[in-house]
Amino acid sequence: MLKARNLWKAYRSRHVLRGLGVSVAPGEMVGVIGPNGSGKTTLIRLLSGEERPDRGTVFLDGEPISKWSGRERAARLAVLPQEGLPSVPFTVEEVVSMGRHPHQSFWPWAGSTDRESVERALSRSGLARDRTRRVDRLSGGERQRVAIAKAMAQEPKVLLLDEPTTYLDIAHQQTILDRIQQWQREEGLAVLVVLHDLNLASQYCDRLLLMKEGARWAEGPPEKVLTPSRLREVYGVEPVLTRHPVTGVPQVLPAPGNQNPSRGAGAPVSVEL
Amino acid sequence: MKQADWLIRLIPWTGSLTLLLMLAMGAAVSWGSADLGWIDVWRVVASRLTGSPPADPAADAIVWHIRLPRVILAAMVGAALAGAGVVFQGLLRNPLADPYILGVSSGAALGAALAIFAGLGVSLFREWTVPVWAFAFASVALLFVLGLGGRAMRTETLILSGVVVQAFFGAMLTFVIAVSSAEEMQRIQYWIMGSVALREWHHTCAILPFLLGGLTVVWLMSRPLNLFTLGERSAGHLGIAVRRTRTVLLLAATLMTSAAVAVSGTIGFVGLVIPHMMRRLAGPDHRALIPVSVLAGAIFLVASDTLARMVMEPRELPIGVVTALVGAPFFAWQLKRSIRFGG
């Protein structure tokens, strides 16, 4: 559905991406992890067609992404940027309706036939009762739900998310990712999500792409990617790895310096349950 | 099931504001120093509209050649400034953006002054000379502001870049005034303060196409303008050609501003006060907000001009004085709010 080959990108001669390739299939959730400055956000910008790579190509729906017009692209691919929704005086329903833009004609009065999609997006994201509330009076977590509902109304085949849970509390983190996962499974959506939180990434993603300095360091299912040696190589720390007591996926716990018996010894700690 | 909120807001508000505008214009034409009754005034208008010879040539001259062009011009200038204000505010995502505060008006004023008093390019542009030069200089001023302030403007940046641009173009304008003759100097001074006095039908005709053209473009792009309030990146993700849309909207708003400045000088704060008030009435959706603000701007300026004529009769105040008396305190209040909320 979305595929990128050999992406290179430099800003002022500093290479941010070095020959990165990635692909996301329908119904799959791919997590992109890596330390700050490893090029994750740049990857999102290139995959969304917002910027062009210096070298390499992004393919969306089988065509190079630059072949699509803005509208055609937006009808296939939605993006949730890191900043989330700004504080606008529009109502929830109005903002969700804005997601219909790529499917509407040029005229200002277009869009009265899009009610159904908007309604579905509202009810699926649990916002039907909040439709008349103003977005600038919502909390950060609620706003993020509106942003997702807007993306749902857009009816894309691919969804790109740039750290959608960074500023949210644990309840909202879980709700947001649950909603996206449900959407991905029900409609065969292809999802690529940049996550800082390795545990959430491990929990929700089918496949992880671990980046270091603009290139792929490791890729595969969470168990294969989240290993002590890889994390040490990429992040330069030696965390404790354990398994999620319920789902069994790998979970990463920080090991504070003064309490880590292996510190300095170079041996990562891994607990197998 | 409600189909479209914006239509529900648009229709009653445009309806009632159109009615109010008609009333305001009727009142403005009827009130004035020459002792004319309402009936005399409307008799003149009726005779002109039906093409029959005027019953009273003096009344005809006053109403048809002095008051009516002035009132209609005031309405058009108010409409243009309010429309431009809505667009600037939407695009820059800042409720304090206004052609006057951004310095676009002072750019237009310099262009217009050069055209009026140096007569550059008259053979080429004829009756459009002043608006064309105003537009050229206003665009330069806007480029400066955007170059200084960047895309999504924080309030401080917006005001500071506006100040810098105004200072520069203001100085150039002062220079033009300084090198003109004493008689011209007084005319320019009065014109800079903003006035629709002594305007004739050809002034009205000179700005009408710019106003109508600009408004049509802006309203047709009102839905993309809504998406811009979510941020330029989000607008792009929704399929908007961000650069092209932004450029077209900015040019249209600048064009409307320039047309207004070309005939009436710099009248401040209309583009600030009116969109803000109308957002409360008609909501933030630009499909309703633009027409409603345009009508309200027209009413506001007709009323301000009437006040400017009447307050110190028989002397006249420049209309810019009246709008600033209303607008500046309003601006201060908004500024305070925007700083408190980290706008």
Chai-1 contact restraints between the chains, C-beta under 6 A:
chainA,res_idxA,chainB,res_idxB,connection_type,confidence,min_distance_angstrom,max_distance_angstrom,comment,restraint_id
A,G70,B,G239,contact,1.0,0.0,6.0,A-B,restraint_1
A,G70,B,A241,contact,1.0,0.0,6.0,A-B,restraint_2
A,R71,B,G239,contact,1.0,0.0,6.0,A-B,restraint_3
A,A74,B,L238,contact,1.0,0.0,6.0,A-B,restraint_4
A,A74,B,G239,contact,1.0,0.0,6.0,A-B,restraint_5
A,V79,B,H237,contact,1.0,0.0,6.0,A-B,restraint_6
A,P81,B,R233,contact,1.0,0.0,6.0,A-B,restraint_7
A,P86,B,G231,contact,1.0,0.0,6.0,A-B,restraint_8
A,V88,B,T229,contact,1.0,0.0,6.0,A-B,restraint_9
A,P89,B,P284,contact,1.0,0.0,6.0,A-B,restraint_10
A,F90,B,P284,contact,1.0,0.0,6.0,A-B,restraint_11
A,M98,B,L227,contact,1.0,0.0,6.0,A-B,restraint_12
A,H101,B,L238,contact,1.0,0.0,6.0,A-B,restraint_13
A,H101,B,G239,contact,1.0,0.0,6.0,A-B,restraint_14
A,P102,B,G239,contact,1.0,0.0,6.0,A-B,restraint_15
A,P108,B,S222,contact,1.0,0.0,6.0,A-B,restraint_16
A,P108,B,R223,contact,1.0,0.0,6.0,A-B,restraint_17
A,P108,B,R287,contact,1.0,0.0,6.0,A-B,restraint_18
A,S112,B,Q3,contact,1.0,0.0,6.0,A-B,restraint_19
A,S112,B,A4,contact,1.0,0.0,6.0,A-B,restraint_20
